Amino acid sequence: MFASRQLFNIKRVTPLLDRVLIERCKAVTKTSTGIFLPEKSVEKLPEGIVIAVGPGKVANDGKQIPMNLKPGDRVLLPSYGGSSVKIDSKNETDYLLMHESEILAKLE
């Protein structure tokens, strides 16, 4: 039930114009040998997964510029930028809302 509620809340968020909703990838908190790392030493990964995209930016002539990203794409994120979004108070997942132009690269 909790997963479906979380999914419902995510679907309620629709980015506008050229904005993209991204779920930040979680960093590994355990080494390959089984040692748990303290939270202070774990850095945020510069990667994320696109959850939702807006319709695209509107050019000066009124035509809409289509988005290059689609939901499910893995992207490389800048160190700073975007707006942190809290979708569900019970969920600890990090979401970012940023312009498509701020995203550094699309990962294959």
N, C-alpha and C positions, 0 to 999 in steps of 0.2 A: 504494500500500500504506500509506503514512504517513497519508493522509487517512482511510482506513477504520479504522486503528488508533486514531486520535484520536477518531473518532466512537464507536468501541466503548468507549473510556474514558469519554466523556461520558455514554453511555447507562447506564453502571454507577453513576452518581451519581443518586440519587433523593432529592429534598428531603423532609423530614418536616413534618407539620402544615401551617402556613401559610407555609413558607419557599419561596423562589424562587431558582433558579440562573440567573444573568444573565451573558451575555458582553458585556463592555464594548466599545463601538465604538471603533475606532482613530481617532486624530486625523490630520489631513492633515499630511504632512511636506514637502509640495512646494506652492509657490504656483502660481497659474494661469499665471504667466509662466515657470515652470520652475525657480525658485530653490528649492533644498533648504534647509529650516529645521533649525537645530541641535536636538538632542534636548532641551536644557535649556529652549528657548523654546516647545516644544510642550506644551500642557496636555492633561490627560485630559478627554475629552468627558463631559458629564453624561448621556450616553445609553447605552442598552444594549438587547440583544435577549434576550428570555426564552428559555431553553433547556429548562428543565424546571420544573414546579410540583409542590408537595406536594398531598395530598388535601384539605387545608383544616383550619381550626381547629375544635376540639371545644368547644361551648358548655357552660355549667354544667349544663344539663339533659340533656347527653349527645348532642345532635344535632350533626351536622357542618355547619359553615358552608362553603358552596362558595367556591372561589376565583374572583376576578374576572378574573384573567389566564390566558392559555394560551400554550403554546410558539409562538414566532414574533412575539409582540407586541413593539413598540418602546416603551420606557419611559424616563422622565426620572428620573435618580438624584440623591440628595442628595450634597453635597460630602463628607460623612463618613458612615460607617455601613456595616454589612454586614461580612462576613468574606471576605477574599481567599482564593481556593481555587486550588491548583495541581493540575490534573488529570493533566497529562502533563509530565514534566520536560524533554522535548525541545521542547515547544510553548511559545511565548511569549505565548499568548493570555491576557488577564486575565479571570478569572471571579470573580463575587461571589455570595455566598450571603447572602440577607437576608430578613427578614420582609416579607410583602406590604404591611403597614401602613407600612413605612419608604419605600416607593416613592412618589415625588411625583405622577406622572401617567402616563397611558397616551397615547402619541403616535399619531395617525392617519396 
